[in-house]
Amino acid sequence: MSETTKLKKPRGKARLLDGKCIACGARCQSACPVNCVEMTDSGEPIILVEKCIGCLKCVKICPAAALEMAFTPEELKILQEIASQQEAGAPVDEELDDEAAALAKKLAAYHDVWVFIEQTEGVPARVSWELLGVGADLARARKSRLCAVVIGSQVEPLVSEAFAYGAEKVYLIDAPVFRYYRTHSYLEGLCLLIDRYRPEIILMGATGLGRDLAGAVATRVATGLTADCTGLAIDDKGHLMQTRPAFGGNIMATIMCDKFRPQMATVRPNVMPMAVHRPGATGEIIRESCPIREEELAVKVLKIITDSTSTESVDITGAEFIVSGGRGMMGKLNFSLLKELADELGGVVGASRSAVDAGWMPPDRQVGQTGKTVRPKIYIACGISGAIQHLVGMQDADLIIAINRDKDAPIFEVATYGIVGDLFKIIPAITARIRELKAAKAA
């Protein structure tokens, strides 16, 4: 049997295309690592072919696609043979320059997807289990393991829960000094694990704690961090694609950290679906200790005061039915109509940013990019136009009902059902009808 020869893919030499250069300011020259590009007085590049190493940097940076890679007849023949071998499934080696080879070697040292399990005195944050769900998808795409990180005091029960929600391995640091969250102690503990085990991806909840810790960790380990992601995926080169609203929510940007590791992202609660819970699942536990001592910490926790101590505070993120009002409610007193409807449904009242800014509802009821992200069974938007900043916070509801006078309002583009009309007539009518149905059922 004849063995297929393993060919190396030729790199070619850069070449300027006639009439394409726009004299952009010598970007190609600045990108070249071997100084093989000189510029004419008119601003066009001259390629010193004998120096070119075919790294493609000038080709990639050119905004006018005025550069291409040129190949000799011998190289073209090799490319044709490579194409034939690829069709037959044979492997092909592509030569890398020293910089690219060093980067590839550095990135190859990192592996696995980590999810930081946030907890307060042993009570886990729901967003941690949501992240294990999307983390499992990323781990499958990278053919790596899904791992959880648990840091705290007497938090071993969370290890079993992490396994139940899909983690294959759990890194555990359990010591009295970690009973309360303090940036310094948790930073030291998590960075110790990162330095020792080198994760490829780290996911955290975009909560107050998660945002604080993620920023500190990214700074310490000198890597990138994308905050408030709404989408996570792996590209064809194995990099993490992190999607989030940008420019005030007017566009969705996809950000990548392709030269540094670990790749870090925070995700807001209720953005990702909950991971499947499989009681009794087991995995590997890696126990570690961190040498930090209580006397080294400048911050002391005297008392924890939760929002639940306020009688007026409502956690809309866990509600199954939300009736939200916007600028179209015309005033604070009119939100009593929404309260009546929400009470009949067993739900809560939410609001858009404009309603909160006007003082009609408290900030903890705000739904949207600068408020809270919700995933209720039913979301009723009353007098809300549907700016993208609001849609980011509620578009994943199971069913969306929009009520608005403007038939062209953007909210109707995401609504399951839309009602065009006067909400001051429609909402009381819906409330009355629900009461009738409940009374008939009771009878």
C-alpha positions in Angstrom: 0.0 0.0 0.0 1.2 3.5 -0.8 1.3 6.0 2.0 0.1 9.5 1.4 2.8 12.1 1.7 2.1 14.7 4.4 2.5 18.1 2.7 3.2 21.5 4.3 1.0 24.3 3.2 3.0 27.1 1.5 2.6 30.5 2.8 3.3 32.6 -0.3 4.3 36.3 -0.4 2.3 39.4 0.0 1.4 41.3 -3.3 -0.3 44.7 -4.0 -3.3 44.6 -6.3 -3.3 47.4 -8.9 -5.7 50.3 -8.3 -6.9 49.0 -4.9 -4.8 50.9 -2.4 -6.5 53.9 -0.7 -3.4 55.2 1.1 -4.9 54.5 4.5 -1.9 55.6 6.5 0.6 52.8 6.2 -1.3 50.3 8.3 0.3 47.4 6.4 3.7 48.7 7.1 3.1 49.1 10.9 1.6 45.5 11.0 4.6 43.8 9.3 6.8 42.0 11.9 9.8 41.8 9.6 9.9 45.3 8.1 9.3 44.0 4.5 6.9 46.9 3.6 8.1 50.3 2.4 5.9 53.2 1.4 6.0 55.4 -1.7 5.4 59.1 -1.6 1.8 58.5 -2.7 1.2 56.2 0.3 1.2 52.9 -1.5 3.2 49.9 -0.2 6.2 48.3 -1.8 6.6 44.7 -0.7 10.2 43.5 -0.3 9.5 39.9 -1.4 12.9 38.5 -0.2 11.9 39.5 3.4 8.3 38.5 3.4 7.5 35.5 5.6 3.8 35.2 4.5 2.4 35.9 7.9 -0.8 37.5 6.5 -0.7 40.4 9.0 -0.6 43.1 6.3 -3.4 41.3 4.3 -5.7 41.1 7.3 -5.2 44.7 8.4 -5.7 46.3 5.0 -9.2 48.0 5.0 -9.4 48.0 1.2 -8.4 44.4 0.5 -5.6 45.8 -1.6 -3.1 43.0 -0.6 -3.2 39.3 -1.4 -0.9 36.3 -1.1 0.9 35.3 -4.3 2.3 31.8 -5.0 4.9 30.5 -7.4 3.8 27.8 -9.9 5.5 25.2 -7.7 3.5 26.4 -4.6 0.3 26.4 -6.6 0.9 22.8 -7.5 1.4 21.9 -3.8 -1.8 23.8 -3.0 -3.7 21.7 -5.6 -2.2 18.5 -4.1 -3.2 19.6 -0.6 -6.8 20.3 -1.8 -7.0 16.8 -3.2 -5.6 15.3 0.1 -8.1 17.3 2.2 -10.9 15.9 0.1 -9.6 12.5 0.9 -9.3 13.3 4.6 -5.5 13.5 4.9 -3.9 15.9 7.5 -2.1 19.0 6.3 0.6 20.9 8.3 0.5 24.7 8.1 3.7 26.4 8.9 3.5 29.0 11.7 5.8 32.0 12.3 7.6 32.2 15.6 5.0 34.6 17.2 2.0 32.5 16.2 3.8 29.3 17.3 4.6 30.8 20.7 0.9 32.0 21.1 -0.4 28.6 20.1 1.9 26.9 22.7 0.8 29.3 25.4 -3.0 28.8 24.7 -2.6 25.0 24.6 -1.6 25.0 28.3 -5.2 26.0 29.3 -8.1 23.7 29.3 -11.6 23.1 30.8 -14.6 25.4 31.5 -15.0 26.7 35.0 -18.1 28.1 36.6 -17.7 30.0 39.9 -20.5 29.0 42.3 -21.5 32.1 44.1 -22.9 31.7 47.6 -23.8 33.8 50.6 -23.4 31.9 53.9 -23.9 28.7 52.1 -26.9 29.7 50.1 -26.1 29.4 46.3 -27.1 32.0 43.8 -29.4 30.6 41.1 -27.3 32.2 38.3 -24.5 29.7 39.2 -26.7 26.7 38.2 -27.8 28.6 35.0 -24.1 29.0 34.1 -23.5 25.3 34.5 -26.0 24.8 31.8 -24.4 27.0 29.2 -21.0 25.9 30.5 -21.8 22.3 29.6 -22.5 23.4 26.0 -19.1 25.2 25.8 -17.3 22.3 27.3 -18.8 19.9 24.7 -17.8 22.2 21.9 -14.2 22.4 23.3 -14.1 18.6 24.1 -13.1 19.5 27.6 -14.5 19.1 31.1 -17.1 21.3 32.9 -15.8 22.2 36.4 -17.2 24.2 39.3 -15.3 26.3 41.8 -16.7 26.4 45.3 -15.1 28.8 47.9 -16.5 29.4 51.3 -16.9 28.1 54.9 -18.8 24.8 55.5 -19.9 24.8 51.8 -19.3 21.1 51.0 -23.1 20.6 50.4 -22.7 22.8 47.3 -20.3 20.3 45.8 -23.0 17.7 45.6 -25.4 20.3 44.1 -22.8 21.3 41.5 -22.5 17.6 40.4 -26.3 17.4 40.2 -26.3 20.4 37.9 -23.7 18.9 35.5 -20.2 19.6 36.9 -17.7 16.8 36.3 -15.1 18.2 38.7 -15.3 20.6 41.6 -12.5 22.6 43.0 -13.2 23.3 46.7 -11.6 25.8 49.1 -13.3 25.5 52.5 -12.0 27.5 55.4 -13.5 29.9 58.1 -11.7 32.9 56.5 -14.0 32.5 53.5 -17.3 32.6 55.4 -18.1 36.1 54.2 -17.3 37.4 50.8 -14.4 39.9 50.8 -12.6 40.8 47.6 -9.1 40.2 48.9 -9.6 36.7 50.3 -11.7 35.4 47.3 -9.3 36.9 44.9 -6.4 35.1 46.5 -8.3 31.8 46.6 -9.5 31.9 43.0 -6.2 33.1 41.6 -4.4 30.3 43.4 -6.6 27.8 41.6 -6.2 29.5 38.2 -2.4 29.6 38.5 -2.3 25.9 39.5 -4.9 24.4 37.1 -5.1 26.9 34.2 -8.7 27.0 33.1 -9.5 28.0 29.5 -12.9 29.7 30.3 -14.3 31.1 33.5 -17.9 32.1 33.9 -19.4 34.1 36.8 -22.8 35.7 37.5 -23.1 39.4 36.8 -24.2 40.1 40.3 -22.7 42.6 42.7 -20.3 39.9 44.0 -19.6 38.4 40.6 -18.8 41.7 39.0 -16.5 42.7 41.8 -14.6 39.5 41.9 -14.4 39.0 38.1 -12.8 42.4 37.5 -10.2 41.9 40.3 -9.3 38.4 39.0 -9.0 39.5 35.3 -6.7 42.3 36.4 -4.5 40.0 38.5 -4.1 37.3 35.8 -3.8 39.9 33.0 -6.6 38.7 30.8 -9.8 40.1 29.2 -13.2 40.2 30.7 -16.6 40.7 29.0 -19.4 41.8 31.3 -23.1 41.3 31.1 -23.1 38.7 28.3 -26.4 37.6 26.8 -24.8 34.9 24.5 -21.8 32.6 24.7 -20.5 30.2 22.0 -17.3 28.7 20.5 -16.0 29.8 17.1 -14.3 27.5 14.6 -10.9 28.3 16.1 -12.0 27.3 19.6 -12.2 30.9 21.0 -15.1 32.0 23.2 -17.5 34.3 21.4 -19.0 36.6 24.1 -22.1 38.6 23.0 -23.4 41.6 24.9 -25.3 44.8 24.3 -23.1 47.8 23.4 -23.5 51.5 22.8 -26.3 51.8 25.2 -27.9 48.7 24.0 -28.4 49.9 20.5 -26.3 47.1 19.0 -25.2 43.6 20.0 -21.4 43.2 20.0 -19.5 39.9 19.9 -16.2 40.1 21.8 -13.3 37.6 21.8 -10.1 37.3 23.8 -8.0 35.3 21.4 -4.5 36.0 22.7 -5.0 35.6 26.5 -6.2 33.0 28.9 -8.4 32.4 30.7 -11.3 33.8 28.8 -13.6 35.4 31.3 -17.3 36.5 31.1 -20.0 37.5 33.5 -23.7 36.7 32.7 -26.7 38.3 34.2 -29.2 36.2 36.2 -32.1 34.7 34.2 -30.4 35.2 30.8 -29.4 31.5 30.4 -31.8 28.5 30.9 -31.4 26.5 34.1 -29.2 23.4 33.9 -31.0 20.1 34.3 -30.9 18.9 37.9 -29.8 15.2 38.3 -29.8 14.3 42.0 -27.2 11.7 42.9 -24.7 12.6 40.2 -21.1 12.4 41.3 -17.7 13.6 40.1 -14.1 14.4 41.1 -13.4 16.7 44.1 -10.1 18.6 44.2 -9.6 20.1 47.7 -7.2 23.0 48.0 -6.2 25.3 50.8 -5.3 29.0 50.6 -2.7 30.4 53.0 -4.5 33.7 53.6 -5.2 34.6 57.2 -8.0 36.6 58.8 -5.5 39.2 60.2 -4.3 39.9 56.7 -7.7 41.2 55.6 -8.4 44.9 56.1 -12.2 44.5 55.8 -14.3 42.9 58.6 -17.9 41.9 58.1 -20.0 42.9 61.1 -23.5 42.1 59.8 -25.3 41.1 56.6 -28.5 43.0 55.8 -30.5 41.5 53.0 -33.1 43.3 50.8 -35.7 40.9 52.1 -35.8 42.9 55.4 -37.7 45.6 53.5 -41.4 45.1 53.4 -41.7 47.0 50.1 -38.9 45.2 48.3 -39.9 42.6 45.7 -37.6 40.3 43.8 -39.1 40.4 40.3 -36.5 38.0 38.9 -38.2 35.0 40.4 -41.8 35.9 39.5 -43.8 33.7 37.1 -46.2 36.5 36.1 -45.1 40.1 35.6 -47.2 43.1 34.5 -44.9 45.9 33.6 -45.8 49.5 32.8 -43.9 52.2 30.9 -44.2 55.8 29.9 -47.7 55.1 28.5 -49.0 54.6 32.0 -49.0 58.5 32.3 -48.5 58.6 36.0 -47.7 56.9 39.3 -51.4 56.5 40.4 -52.2 54.5 37.2 -49.9 51.7 38.3 -52.7 50.6 40.6 -54.4 49.2 37.5 -51.4 47.0 36.9 -51.3 46.0 40.6 -54.9 44.7 40.4 -54.1 42.6 37.3 -50.9 41.3 38.9 -52.7 40.3 42.1 -55.3 38.4 40.1 -52.6 36.5 38.3 -50.5 35.9 41.4 -47.7 38.0 40.0 -45.8 41.3 40.5 -45.6 44.7 38.9 -42.5 45.7 36.9 -41.6 48.8 35.1 -39.5 50.2 32.3 -36.6 52.6 32.9 -38.6 55.6 31.9 -41.2 54.8 34.5 -38.6 54.3 37.2 -36.8 57.5 36.2 -40.1 59.4 36.5 -40.4 58.1 40.1 -43.5 56.1 39.4 -42.0 52.8 40.5 -38.9 51.9 42.7 -35.6 50.9 41.1 -35.9 47.3 42.2 -38.9 46.9 39.8 -37.0 48.0 36.7 -36.7 45.4 33.9 -34.0 45.9 31.3 -30.4 46.3 30.6 -29.8 48.7 33.5 -32.4 46.9 35.7 -33.1 43.2 36.1 -33.4 40.3 33.6 -36.5 38.2 34.0 -37.8 35.0 32.5 -41.4 34.7 33.7 -44.1 32.4 32.2 -46.1 35.5 31.2 -44.9 39.0 30.7 -47.5 41.7 30.0 -46.0 45.0 28.7 -48.4 47.9 29.2 -47.5 51.2 27.5 -43.9 50.2 26.8 -42.6 51.1 23.4 -39.9 48.3 23.4 -36.5 49.9 23.2 -33.7 47.3 22.9 -32.5 48.2 26.5 -35.9 46.9 27.8 -36.1 44.0 25.4 -32.7 42.6 26.7 -34.3 42.2 30.1 -37.5 40.4 29.2 -37.4 38.9 25.7 -36.8 35.3 27.0 -40.2 35.2 28.8 -42.3 32.1 27.8 -45.2 34.3 26.6 -45.2 38.1 26.0 -48.4 40.2 25.7 -48.0 43.8 24.6 -50.6 46.5 25.0 -49.8 49.8 23.2 -51.7 52.5 21.2 -48.9 52.6 18.6 -49.2 49.7 16.2 -45.6 50.3 15.1 -44.1 50.1 18.6 -41.0 47.8 18.6 -42.5 45.8 21.5 -44.8 44.1 19.0 -41.8 42.5 17.2 -41.1 40.3 20.2 -44.6 39.9 21.5 -46.4 36.6 21.3 -49.7 38.5 21.3 -50.2 42.2 20.7 -53.2 44.4 21.5 -53.4 47.8 19.9 -55.6 50.1 21.9 -56.2 52.1 25.0 -54.6 50.3 27.9 -56.8 52.2 30.4 -59.8 50.3 28.9 -58.0 47.0 28.0 -56.3 46.3 31.4 -59.5 46.7 33.6 -61.4 44.5 31.0 -58.7 41.8 31.3 -58.7 42.0 35.1 -62.5 41.8 35.2 -62.6 38.8 32.9 -60.0 36.9 35.0 -62.1 37.5 38.1 -65.2 36.1 36.4 -63.3 33.0 35.3 -61.9 32.5 38.8 -65.4 33.0 40.4 -66.9 30.5 37.9 -64.2 27.9 38.7 -64.7 28.4 42.4 -68.5 27.9 42.1 
